[in-house]
Amino acid sequence: MTGIQRRAKEESGAVEGCMLGNLALELSTQEPDVRARLEEVFDERIRLVEGALADAAAEGPIPAGRAGREAAQAVISQLEGMVLLAKLKNDPAVLDGLWPHTLLLLQAADRS
């Protein structure tokens, strides 16, 4: 994620954020069809993260209680918020120190 935002900044001069998150912020209250489609897309993302969390819980780095849908929603929310802050500051370096806090959210074991 950080690499993508760094490349965007180098190429365009701006942190672009998340296209889907940007659409959700701008159109979800004005365009019901767009909101419904974005909801589907984010639900799919949540399912993918939930699967990854379940795999991580099975392997041991995170507790099983942190592998459910609500934890996946929290991770997606955390990531979207991180990108929003980087976009606001127009600085992808904002992302550098935030990932460890996502791991804290999950009570993940430090494997570095």
N, C-alpha and C positions, 0 to 999 in steps of 0.2 A: 504494500500500500504506500509506504513512504517513497519507494523508488518511483512509482507511477506519478506521485505528486511532484517529486523533484524534477522528473523529465518534463512534466507539463509546465512547471515554472521556468525551466531552461528554454523550452520551445516557444512559449507564448508570453512569458513574463508574469504569469499569474498562476496561483494555485486554483485549480478549477473545481475542486471539491468532488462530490459524487453526483453524477448527472441525475440519477434516480432520486436521490435525496433532495437535490435542487428542485426537481419537478414536484416532488411531494410537498415541499415547503411553499412553492409558488401556486400550484394549481389544485391541490387537493380539496380546498374549500370552494372552489369555483367551478370545477369540471368533474361531475360525478363519475363519468366514464373513465377519465384519467385516474381519478382516485381509486376506483375499483381495480383497474389494471395494475396500478402501483401496489395496491394491497396484495394482489396475487404474487407479484414479483418479490415483495418483501417477505411474504409467507414462505415462498420457495427458498429464499436465502436463509430464513430462520430454520427451515427443515434441514438444509445443508449443514448449518452450524450445529444444530442439535445432533446430527449424525456424527460430526467430528468430535463433539463433546462426549458422546456416548463411547466412541472409540477410545478417546483419551481416558475416560473413566475406567474402561475395561483394562487398559494398559497401566493405570495407576497414577498418572500425573495430576489428575483432579479427582476430588471426591465424587462418588456416584450421585450425591444430592445436587451437584452442580452441573449435571449433564442433561437436564430437562429443557422443555420448551421455554420456560421463563428465563432460565440462564441464557439460552440462545438469543432470546429477545433482548436481554440485557447486553450481551456482547455486540449485537447489531447496533443497538442504541449507542453504546460506548464508541464504537467505530465511526458511526455517522457523526456523532458529536465531536470526535477528535478531528475528523476531516473538516467539519464546519469551522472549528477554531483555527485550523491551518489556513482555510480559505479566508476567514476574517482577517487574520494577521498577514495574509499573503506570504506565508513562510512555512514551507514543508518541515523545517526543523522543529516546529511545534510538536510534530508527531513523535519525535525521537524519545522523549521522556515519558510519553503517555502509555505505551504498550505495557510496561510492567504493572501499571494500575489495572489494566484489563485482566492480567494474570491474578492480581490480588482479588479482583471481583470473583474469580472462579476458584479462589483458594488453591491455585495451581502450585505444584512443587517446582522449585527453581531447578532447572536442568542445565543451566549454563556452566 
